[in-house]
Amino acid sequence: MSFNRFPLFILIIVAFSGFSQEKKSGPAVEGYGQVWAIENPDFKTDTSQEFKVVFDVKDGSDSDTEVNINFNTVARFLNMHVQNGIPLSQLKTALIVHGSAARNLLADEAYQKRYQVKNPNRELVEKLMGAGVEVILCGQSSKTRDLPKEDLIPGIKIALSAMTANIQLQNQGYRPIKL
């Protein structure tokens, strides 16, 4: 490399040094919920407290073949906090599903019958439940959209309504995040 190109080389290295960091998934939900590491945030995360959160999701995937981006947000919540020193046991997380998102909770066989493809959300939903997320389907959405319990991914709970589940969880100290 010639001497007069050396400053250009240094400029390129410096300019792209910030791009070397990559988003990372896991460890709570591997393969989903990628997050950035935030070095030395000014607003410090209290790793000693319990985080009780209820995610309210009403919008389904844009396509029958895509993962619901809002379900992935729940994985992001878990991964970012576990990556930053909060034990999974301190993350009390519920996911209430209603509206058009309800179909995203169908087991593969039922989903295949309706949409001619396997449910792209099944693996993520199972991993969320494996990480301790309580997944609750609105009973009203279940009936309106003809989604009987036997057609759902095993482990999904059905509530009287999304409103009922939200109120009960908030009365137990869960903080709502509406997606």
Secondary structure in CASP SS format (residue, H / E / C, confidence):
PFRMAT SS
TARGET T0000
AUTHOR 0000-0000-0000
METHOD secondary structure of the structure
MODEL  1
M C 1.00
S C 1.00
F H 1.00
N H 1.00
R H 1.00
F H 1.00
P H 1.00
L H 1.00
F H 1.00
I H 1.00
L H 1.00
I H 1.00
I H 1.00
V H 1.00
A H 1.00
F H 1.00
S H 1.00
G H 1.00
F H 1.00
S C 1.00
Q C 1.00
E C 1.00
K C 1.00
K E 1.00
S C 1.00
G C 1.00
P C 1.00
A C 1.00
V C 1.00
E C 1.00
G C 1.00
Y C 1.00
G C 1.00
Q C 1.00
V E 1.00
W C 1.00
A C 1.00
I C 1.00
E C 1.00
N C 1.00
P C 1.00
D C 1.00
F C 1.00
K C 1.00
T C 1.00
D C 1.00
T C 1.00
S C 1.00
Q C 1.00
E C 1.00
F E 1.00
K E 1.00
V E 1.00
V E 1.00
F E 1.00
D E 1.00
V E 1.00
K C 1.00
D C 1.00
G C 1.00
S C 1.00
D C 1.00
S C 1.00
D C 1.00
T C 1.00
E C 1.00
V C 1.00
N C 1.00
I H 1.00
N H 1.00
F H 1.00
N H 1.00
T H 1.00
V H 1.00
A H 1.00
R H 1.00
F H 1.00
L H 1.00
N H 1.00
M H 1.00
H H 1.00
V H 1.00
Q H 1.00
N C 1.00
G C 1.00
I C 1.00
P C 1.00
L H 1.00
S H 1.00
Q H 1.00
L E 1.00
K E 1.00
T E 1.00
A E 1.00
L E 1.00
I E 1.00
V E 1.00
H C 1.00
G H 1.00
S H 1.00
A H 1.00
A H 1.00
R H 1.00
N H 1.00
L H 1.00
L E 1.00
A C 1.00
D H 1.00
E H 1.00
A H 1.00
Y H 1.00
Q H 1.00
K H 1.00
R H 1.00
Y H 1.00
Q C 1.00
V C 1.00
K C 1.00
N C 1.00
P C 1.00
N C 1.00
R H 1.00
E H 1.00
L H 1.00
V H 1.00
E H 1.00
K H 1.00
L H 1.00
M H 1.00
G H 1.00
A C 1.00
G C 1.00
V C 1.00
E E 1.00
V E 1.00
I E 1.00
L E 1.00
C E 1.00
G H 1.00
Q H 1.00
S H 1.00
S H 1.00
K H 1.00
T H 1.00
R C 1.00
D C 1.00
L C 1.00
P C 1.00
K H 1.00
E H 1.00
D H 1.00
L E 1.00
I C 1.00
P C 1.00
G C 1.00
I C 1.00
K E 1.00
I E 1.00
A E 1.00
L C 1.00
S C 1.00
A H 1.00
M H 1.00
T H 1.00
A H 1.00
N H 1.00
I H 1.00
Q H 1.00
L H 1.00
Q H 1.00
N H 1.00
Q C 1.00
G C 1.00
Y C 1.00
R E 1.00
P E 1.00
I E 1.00
K E 1.00
L C 1.00
END
